[in-house]
Amino acid sequence: MDFNITINNEIVTVQFIQTRSVKHCYIKILDASHIRIKAHPSFSLKEAQKVIDKKFAWLEKHIVRLKAKELESHEFYYLGKKYDRRKNFLSQEELDVFFKKEAKEQILPLVEKHASRMQCYPSQVKFRKNKSRWGSCSIHNVINFNFLLMKFPKSVIEYVVIHELAHIKHKNHSKAFWNFVEEFCPTYKEQERLLKLF
């Protein structure tokens, strides 16, 4: 059940999902043009619209930020800064090669540094291009990093390294896991937010 709202003179679609799997109402910005609300079937469409009204200033602020982060086809981010691919004469394939090279050169030292601090040592570190995950840690402690992490500020990259190393000790996202992450990255919540902005 969808409905539309207007933010900064642009239409934003709100996807309203009623499911028994949730007890409360949850709101999430999917991208600059789509918002999702999940709620129990007893939660009405009118109530969902009231939630949007109540959260409007927050939604507007974050959607404006997302819009600002959107790229033209010839633009790319590197370490949190926007660059023009035309000025560097880079094709998409060449940009991927560049990101993978930079990822190996910059992320491996961070892995070594934090593995020593955390006493969590990966059996192997790999780099690949993924569509939906920035990193993963296997049951055998093989860590994979998405080399597109190089588009983020260094603080975000460092957080992802700490996050995946923490999975060597905690194979889930339990409270103990997040406490362990916070011990080595006190600003992890802010870094998580930044991960969603690029």
C-alpha positions, 0 to 999 in steps of 0.5 A: 500500500503506497502513498506519495508525499512531497519533499523539496518540491519532489515526489517521494513514494512511501511504501506502507507494509503491514506485517505481523512480524513487527510489533511497532512502527519502523520507518526507513529511507530507502533512497532519495525517492523512496521511504518504507514504513513497516507496522503491525496490521492494526496500524492504519494508513492514517496513522502511517501518514501521521508518522510521516508528518511527525518525522517530516523535518528529519526525513527532509534533512536526510533526503536532502543529504542523499540528493546532494550525494547523488552522482552524475554518470561521469562522477565518482567518490574517492575517500569521501570526495567527489571527482570527475571521471572525465578529467582523469580519463577513466572508464568504469573498468579502469576506475574499478582497477584503481579502487581495487589497487587502492583498497589493497594498499590502504585496507591491508595496513588497517587490518594488520593494525586493528587485528593486533589491537583486537587480537582477531586475526583473519586467515585470509583477506580478499577484495571483490566488487559486491552490490550489497555488502561492504564486507563479510567474515566467513566461519573460517575467518576469511574476510572479504572487503568490497573494494568500492569501500574506497569511495568512503571517508577513511573513518568509514573504511576503518569502521568496516575493518573493525566490524569484520574483524570483530566477527572473528570473535563474535559470529553474529550481531549480538550485544556482545558483538556491538560492545566489542566494536564500540570498544575499538570504534566509539563512533561506529553509529555515525560511521554506519549512518555515513555508509548509507549516504554514499 
